[in-house]
Amino acid sequence: QVQLTESGGGLVQPGNSLRLSCEVSERILSSWAVGWFRQVPGREREWLGYIRQGSGVRVHADSVKGRFAISRTTDKKTVFLQMDSLKPEDTAVYFCAAGFAPLSLQTARYWGQGTQVTVSS
């Protein structure tokens, strides 16, 4: 069973940056993808983007394009979410997930435990 472990969350001031990491416990099928979601209490989990395991092609949500970027290590064992120019409305619990590509709420099969990101002065 695939296990995903997020890290890197915390408190950050508006305008600053933060990088989240997602460690993948074992090899992911090349037809799968690893990606990121976030959730605010009382709201639906929001899709942020993913990276395809085989090709490395990355797709980002329009809502965060230009501020957030997904990348990974060359061994594909860690996936990152680089978040720049953070805003208070980016405050949420951020989740890493893996599943069939294209990754979505419907195709995500494995989830991490989540990491809290708070953007506040």
Order of alpha helices (4+ residues) and beta strands (2+ residues): beta-beta-beta-beta-beta-beta-beta-beta-beta-beta-beta
